[in-house]
Amino acid sequence: MEYPQGDVRLLETEIAQRLLHSTIPARLAYTATDGTPRVMATWFTWTGEELVMATFVRCPPLGMLRPARRLRALRERPDVAVTIDTEPQPPEVLMLRGRVSITEVDGMVPEQARSARRFLGEEGGAGYVAGAAHPETRMARIALRPTWVGVLDFKSRLPGIMTP
């Protein structure tokens, strides 16, 4: 069955699942506190219901680290858009929209540890997690439950402007 753009059931498609489990960084778009748009690349983990991203609030092993400025912006304006897309042509693109929730946790966000292993490999991921291990480490878990989903493959699913 073909689902229309915007239908969250598109998350079940082969393209969406492949991109959600890839090592391609997601691109998170949000509105900064000064009202201007921002886009940043980020690691992520798909839980089956949420796209989880994380950032450090405090991490003594990394030295003087200020909480990510995006946390304040996301708390003030939680509506975001995310894309995960391939570079080869024609690209495959997964687009997500919705509101994020933010939960601060002591230590490493579990999904961030999984992301580290996926993006850096087992050894690199273990080193990343060990490097952040400290009783005062604190992270923010940024979770998106998509309310709108789009998929493009430029073969069977084209942008609306290209659809006859």
C-alpha positions as CSV (number, residue, x, y, z in Angstrom):
1,M,0.0,0.0,0.0
2,E,1.2,3.5,-0.9
3,Y,1.0,5.9,2.0
4,P,0.8,9.7,1.2
5,Q,3.5,12.1,2.3
6,G,2.9,13.0,5.9
7,D,1.6,9.6,7.0
8,V,3.6,8.3,9.9
9,R,3.1,4.8,8.5
10,L,5.9,5.7,6.0
11,L,8.2,4.9,8.9
12,E,7.5,1.3,8.2
13,T,8.8,1.5,4.6
14,E,12.0,-0.2,3.6
15,I,13.7,3.1,2.7
16,A,12.7,4.7,6.1
17,Q,13.9,1.7,8.0
18,R,17.2,1.6,6.2
19,L,17.9,5.3,6.8
20,L,16.8,5.1,10.5
21,H,19.3,2.3,11.1
22,S,22.1,3.8,8.9
23,T,25.3,5.6,10.0
24,I,24.2,8.8,8.2
25,P,23.9,11.6,10.7
26,A,20.5,13.2,11.0
27,R,20.1,16.9,10.3
28,L,18.1,18.6,12.9
29,A,16.4,21.9,12.0
30,Y,15.1,24.1,14.8
31,T,14.5,27.8,15.6
32,A,17.2,29.4,17.7
33,T,16.4,31.7,20.6
34,D,17.1,34.8,18.4
35,G,14.3,33.5,16.0
36,T,16.6,32.5,13.2
37,P,16.7,28.9,11.8
38,R,19.5,26.5,12.6
39,V,20.5,23.1,11.1
40,M,22.9,20.8,12.8
41,A,24.1,17.2,12.1
42,T,23.6,14.8,15.0
43,W,23.9,11.2,15.9
44,F,20.6,9.5,16.6
45,T,19.0,6.2,17.6
46,W,15.6,5.1,16.4
47,T,13.7,3.2,19.2
48,G,10.8,2.2,17.1
49,E,8.8,5.1,18.4
50,E,11.2,8.0,18.9
51,L,14.2,9.4,17.2
52,V,16.6,10.0,20.1
53,M,19.4,12.5,19.9
54,A,21.6,13.6,22.9
55,T,23.9,16.3,24.0
56,F,26.1,16.9,27.0
57,V,24.9,19.3,29.7
58,R,28.0,18.7,31.8
59,C,31.0,16.4,31.3
60,P,34.1,17.0,33.5
61,P,36.4,14.8,31.4
62,L,35.8,17.1,28.4
63,G,36.8,20.1,30.5
64,M,34.8,23.3,30.8
65,L,31.7,22.4,28.8
66,R,28.7,24.7,28.7
67,P,25.3,23.2,28.0
68,A,24.4,23.1,24.3
69,R,22.7,26.4,23.4
70,R,20.2,24.4,21.4
71,L,18.6,23.0,24.6
72,R,17.2,26.4,25.6
73,A,16.0,27.0,22.1
74,L,14.4,23.5,21.9
75,R,12.7,24.0,25.2
76,E,11.2,27.4,24.0
77,R,10.3,26.2,20.5
78,P,10.1,22.4,20.5
79,D,8.8,22.1,16.9
80,V,11.6,20.6,14.7
81,A,12.3,19.0,11.3
82,V,14.8,16.2,10.7
83,T,16.2,14.8,7.5
84,I,18.3,11.7,7.0
85,D,19.5,11.4,3.4
86,T,22.0,9.7,1.2
87,E,24.6,11.4,-0.9
88,P,24.6,9.2,-4.1
89,Q,22.2,10.3,-6.8
90,P,19.3,9.8,-6.9
91,P,19.2,10.4,-3.1
92,E,16.9,8.7,-0.7
93,V,15.5,11.0,1.9
94,L,13.6,10.5,5.1
95,M,11.9,13.7,6.5
96,L,10.4,13.9,9.9
97,R,8.5,16.7,11.7
98,G,7.1,17.0,15.2
99,R,7.9,18.3,18.7
100,V,10.8,17.2,20.8
101,S,10.8,16.4,24.5
102,I,13.9,16.9,26.6
103,T,14.9,14.9,29.6
104,E,18.1,15.5,31.5
105,V,19.8,12.4,32.9
106,D,22.8,11.7,35.1
107,G,25.5,10.0,33.1
108,M,25.3,8.9,29.5
109,V,22.0,8.8,27.7
110,P,21.6,5.0,26.9
111,E,20.7,5.7,23.3
112,Q,23.8,7.9,22.9
113,A,25.9,5.0,23.9
114,R,24.2,2.9,21.2
115,S,24.7,5.7,18.7
116,A,28.4,5.9,19.6
117,R,28.8,2.2,18.9
118,R,26.9,2.4,15.6
119,F,28.7,5.5,14.3
120,L,32.2,4.8,15.6
121,G,32.2,1.0,15.7
122,E,32.4,-1.2,18.9
123,E,35.9,-0.1,19.9
124,G,35.5,3.6,19.1
125,G,32.0,3.6,20.8
126,A,33.4,2.0,23.9
127,G,36.2,4.6,24.0
128,Y,33.6,7.4,23.6
129,V,31.5,6.1,26.5
130,A,34.5,5.5,28.7
131,G,35.8,9.0,27.9
132,A,32.6,10.6,29.3
133,A,32.4,8.4,32.4
134,H,32.4,10.6,35.4
135,P,30.0,10.9,38.4
136,E,29.2,14.5,37.4
137,T,28.5,13.8,33.7
138,R,25.0,14.9,32.7
139,M,23.3,14.6,29.3
140,A,20.0,15.8,27.7
141,R,17.9,13.2,25.9
142,I,16.2,14.9,23.0
143,A,13.3,12.7,21.7
144,L,11.2,13.3,18.6
145,R,8.0,11.3,18.1
146,P,7.3,12.1,14.5
147,T,3.8,13.5,13.7
148,W,4.6,14.0,9.9
149,V,6.8,11.7,7.8
150,G,7.9,12.0,4.2
151,V,10.0,9.7,2.0
152,L,11.6,10.5,-1.3
153,D,13.6,8.2,-3.5
154,F,13.3,10.1,-6.8
155,K,12.1,6.9,-8.5
156,S,8.8,5.9,-7.1
157,R,8.4,8.8,-4.6
158,L,9.1,12.2,-6.0
159,P,8.7,15.7,-4.5
160,G,5.3,17.1,-5.1
161,I,6.6,19.7,-7.6
162,M,7.9,16.8,-9.8
163,T,4.7,14.7,-9.6
164,P,2.7,14.8,-12.8
